[in-house]
Amino acid sequence: MKRYLQLMIAVSILSGCSIAKEEINKETKAAETAESQQVIENKDGYAPNPQVTDDSTLRNAGDSFTDNKGELTLKAVKEVNKTFNLDGIVYTIKDVKLLHFIPDYSLIDFYHPYTHDEEFDFVKIGVEVKNNAEESYHFGPVALVNINDTIHKTWEDDFYLEELHGEILAGQKKQGNLGFIVDELDNLDKVEILAGDLVDKDKKKIGEPVKYVVSIGE
């Protein structure tokens, strides 16, 4: 009888270990799947910004989305998809949007250097830069922005901070957004974008900088 009890205890322990191991394997697999999914999302070109609510699901004026970063409302959008080729640099202006943002209270301190308003409008410019050349360059996709001919911003006013300016290595691709806070706008008529100079490793300027006007109403 004693041997039988010992055998039952041993079986119970082994069963418990097996169940625990199975649960650990399930959790590990779930974590790996989530990590893999995040990598896929990043490869697809959209890495959520840590300070701004994701606007990728907002298609039409009036659409809103709320997450733990705040509430974001689309006021106007223009799909651009204009590409420029600059000595091996392929630069694309993807879209321009006017959005209204009410950031979560936890982010108020982050926005204080840009505005003291608790909610605000901003113009967002989506860009992509690929270096197909065999050498590295220095390039800034948006150096200056002229909004409605009355609002002027520079790259230093961008609050997305996605490190799109600077050196771009041979074969490297950068994709992301730049955001510029503006006073409340009833209409976004046009956005004039001036890119930075394309500069080689010897700090030599190559050609004239890209200048492009996006007319929102057209």
Secondary structure, DSSP 8 states (H G I E B T S, - for coil): -HHHHHHHHHHHHHHHHHHHHHHHHHHHHHHHHHHHHHHHHHHTT----SSS---TT--STT-EEEETTEEEEEEEEEEEEEEEEETTEEEEEEEEEEEEEEE-GGGHHHHTTT---SSEEEEEEEEEEEE-SSS-EEE-S-SEEEETTTEEEEGGG-SS----SEEE-TT-EEEEEEEEEES--S---EEEEE----B-TT--B-S---EEEEETT-
